[in-house]
Amino acid sequence: MSTTDTKYVVVTPVRDEEVHLPLTIQSMIRQTVHPQEWIIVNDGSKDKTGAIIDEYSRQYPWIHAVHRQDRGHRKWGAGIIEAFYDGYHALSCRDWQFMCKLDGDLSFEADYFEKGFGKFAENGELGIGGGMLYHVDKGVKRLESHPLFHVRGGTKIYKRECWDALGGLWVGPGSDTLDEVKANMLGWNTRSFPDILMHHHRWTGATLGTWGGIIKNGKTDYVSGYHPLFMIAKCSKRLFERPYVLGSFALAYGYLAGRYGKMPQVDDPLLIKYLQKQQLARLLGKETIWK
């Protein structure tokens, strides 16, 4: 089957994205391969996001709006997954081959999905994939740095068979890492595509600020079941990254706050065991999902 014949659906949870959402919508409209259905979930926005979605849904029959009530605040970790599931359950197309969880602050080339599906065609074991994010800083493209097995949450394309094997997403902090770790545990590959780029119009974690974002990452690491020794190594490495020293303390503080605050961890002992085994193997220089 040609990649242009691929049957796929897209779900986009958004909250207060009136500035960037039109860029994402225009990128989707220009795609060489359109989705069967695109559900855009307005997660209680206070700006014009809802009106923008409604306007485009009237113009394009494959764009549909779902509106959620305003909960009054951003719900860290779980909120975006709850909004995603509202969109997922609203899908009328059920025989899709691929599903994308797409953020509403991205723009990308017209052949983004066509090229992405080509990657899946080349590797039958690829279960989750997506483009690499970049920012424009003073006219210079700067890639978001992360391991290649990690696919940013707002770019993820799930192969149907992999999605079914996962059995759904963890509704809480860390879902964007836990799904791909579980996919690898189940024998799938996960991969970001360095040659397929997406313009991210805000830095990851920008809504929380630098300090708050790093603390959030530490809490997420605890909820995800990171091994304490791996966290020590991660915090040590963070000493030499901006903001120097303070970032390391923020990461450690977040992890310890989760541990001693008894935040609920992901309810999957086998997944945590696999993740920690991979982390210890990485510390010992062995082959892992990080490769």
VEXLUMRO-562762 format. One line per 10 residues: their letters; for each residue x, y, z of C-alpha. Coordinates in steps of 0.5 Angstrom, whole numbers, plus 500, padded with zeros to 3 digits. Each point is the difference from the previous one (the first is absolute). Layout:
<atoms>
a = X:Y:Z ~ ...
</atoms>
This chain:
<atoms>
msttdtkyvv = 500:500:500 ~ 503:507:498 ~ 501:505:506 ~ 495:504:496 ~ 494:495:502 ~ 502:500:507 ~ 493:500:504 ~ 502:504:507 ~ 496:505:505 ~ 503:505:504
vtpvrdeevh = 498:503:507 ~ 502:507:502 ~ 499:502:508 ~ 501:508:500 ~ 499:505:506 ~ 501:507:498 ~ 503:499:494 ~ 497:506:496 ~ 507:503:497 ~ 503:493:498
lpltiqsmir = 494:495:498 ~ 499:504:493 ~ 507:498:498 ~ 499:493:502 ~ 493:500:496 ~ 503:503:494 ~ 506:495:500 ~ 495:494:501 ~ 496:503:494 ~ 506:500:496
qtvhpqewii = 501:493:501 ~ 501:495:494 ~ 497:495:504 ~ 494:502:504 ~ 497:496:506 ~ 493:497:500 ~ 499:504:506 ~ 503:505:504 ~ 497:502:507 ~ 502:506:503
vndgskdktg = 498:500:507 ~ 499:507:503 ~ 502:499:508 ~ 496:505:503 ~ 504:506:496 ~ 499:507:503 ~ 502:503:493 ~ 498:500:493 ~ 502:493:499 ~ 493:497:500
aiideysrqy = 498:504:495 ~ 506:499:496 ~ 498:493:500 ~ 493:501:498 ~ 502:504:494 ~ 504:495:497 ~ 496:494:502 ~ 494:504:496 ~ 505:500:494 ~ 503:493:500
pwihavhrqd = 496:494:501 ~ 506:496:503 ~ 501:505:505 ~ 495:499:506 ~ 500:504:507 ~ 499:497:507 ~ 499:506:505 ~ 501:498:508 ~ 498:504:506 ~ 506:505:503
rghrkwgagi = 502:496:506 ~ 503:507:502 ~ 508:498:500 ~ 505:496:496 ~ 500:493:503 ~ 507:497:500 ~ 501:494:496 ~ 493:497:500 ~ 496:506:497 ~ 503:499:493
ieafydgyha = 499:493:500 ~ 493:500:502 ~ 499:505:495 ~ 503:496:495 ~ 495:494:502 ~ 494:505:499 ~ 502:501:493 ~ 502:492:499 ~ 493:498:502 ~ 497:505:495
lscrdwqfmc = 504:497:494 ~ 495:497:495 ~ 505:496:496 ~ 502:494:504 ~ 504:496:494 ~ 506:505:500 ~ 507:497:499 ~ 503:506:504 ~ 498:505:505 ~ 504:507:502
kldgdlsfea = 500:503:506 ~ 502:507:498 ~ 501:507:504 ~ 497:506:497 ~ 506:504:501 ~ 504:497:494 ~ 501:502:492 ~ 503:495:495 ~ 501:498:493 ~ 494:498:495
dyfekgfgkf = 503:493:500 ~ 501:499:507 ~ 495:494:501 ~ 502:497:493 ~ 508:500:502 ~ 498:497:507 ~ 496:495:497 ~ 505:498:496 ~ 505:499:506 ~ 495:495:503
aengelgigg = 500:496:493 ~ 507:500:500 ~ 500:496:507 ~ 494:496:502 ~ 502:499:507 ~ 499:508:501 ~ 495:501:505 ~ 500:507:501 ~ 504:506:496 ~ 500:507:499
gmlyhvdkgv = 504:506:498 ~ 505:504:504 ~ 498:507:503 ~ 504:506:498 ~ 500:507:503 ~ 502:507:496 ~ 504:504:505 ~ 503:506:497 ~ 499:497:493 ~ 504:494:501
krleshplfh = 496:493:501 ~ 501:496:506 ~ 498:493:501 ~ 497:498:506 ~ 505:495:503 ~ 498:493:502 ~ 501:492:499 ~ 498:498:493 ~ 496:494:503 ~ 496:506:504
vrggtkiykr = 494:503:495 ~ 497:507:503 ~ 493:499:502 ~ 497:505:496 ~ 503:497:494 ~ 499:493:501 ~ 497:495:494 ~ 498:493:503 ~ 499:494:495 ~ 494:497:501
ecwdalgglw = 503:493:503 ~ 504:504:505 ~ 495:504:502 ~ 495:494:502 ~ 506:496:503 ~ 501:506:505 ~ 493:500:502 ~ 500:507:501 ~ 504:506:503 ~ 501:501:507
vgpgsdtlde = 496:506:502 ~ 505:504:504 ~ 507:503:500 ~ 505:496:496 ~ 495:497:495 ~ 504:503:494 ~ 506:496:503 ~ 497:494:502 ~ 496:498:494 ~ 506:499:496
vkanmlgwnt = 504:497:506 ~ 494:495:500 ~ 500:499:492 ~ 508:498:500 ~ 498:495:506 ~ 495:497:496 ~ 505:499:494 ~ 498:507:496 ~ 505:505:498 ~ 499:507:501
rsfpdilmhh = 504:506:496 ~ 500:507:499 ~ 502:502:493 ~ 506:505:500 ~ 499:501:492 ~ 492:502:501 ~ 500:507:504 ~ 494:503:503 ~ 500:508:503 ~ 498:500:507
hrwtgatlgt = 498:507:501 ~ 501:500:508 ~ 505:496:504 ~ 498:494:503 ~ 498:501:507 ~ 500:508:499 ~ 493:500:503 ~ 503:499:507 ~ 507:504:499 ~ 507:497:501
wggiikngkt = 500:499:507 ~ 493:497:500 ~ 501:496:494 ~ 506:496:503 ~ 496:499:507 ~ 495:497:496 ~ 505:495:496 ~ 502:498:507 ~ 493:498:502 ~ 499:497:493
dyvsgyhplf = 506:496:501 ~ 498:497:507 ~ 493:499:497 ~ 502:496:494 ~ 505:495:505 ~ 507:503:499 ~ 505:496:503 ~ 503:504:506 ~ 507:499:497 ~ 498:502:493
miakcskrlf = 497:507:504 ~ 507:501:503 ~ 504:499:493 ~ 494:505:497 ~ 501:505:505 ~ 508:500:500 ~ 499:501:493 ~ 496:506:501 ~ 505:503:504 ~ 503:502:493
erpyvlgsfa = 494:502:497 ~ 496:507:500 ~ 498:502:505 ~ 507:498:503 ~ 499:496:507 ~ 493:503:501 ~ 497:496:495 ~ 503:494:503 ~ 497:502:507 ~ 494:501:496
laygylagry = 500:493:497 ~ 502:497:507 ~ 494:504:504 ~ 495:498:495 ~ 502:492:500 ~ 500:500:508 ~ 494:504:500 ~ 496:495:496 ~ 503:494:505 ~ 499:503:507
gkmpqvddpl = 494:503:497 ~ 497:493:499 ~ 498:502:493 ~ 497:494:496 ~ 504:497:496 ~ 498:496:493 ~ 496:494:502 ~ 505:495:496 ~ 505:497:504 ~ 503:496:493
likylqkqql = 501:506:497 ~ 503:504:506 ~ 505:493:500 ~ 501:501:493 ~ 502:507:500 ~ 504:500:506 ~ 504:494:497 ~ 501:504:494 ~ 503:506:504 ~ 505:496:504
arllgketiw = 502:496:493 ~ 501:507:498 ~ 504:502:506 ~ 505:494:498 ~ 501:502:493 ~ 495:494:498 ~ 496:500:493 ~ 493:503:502 ~ 494:504:497 ~ 505:506:500
k = 505:496:496
</atoms>
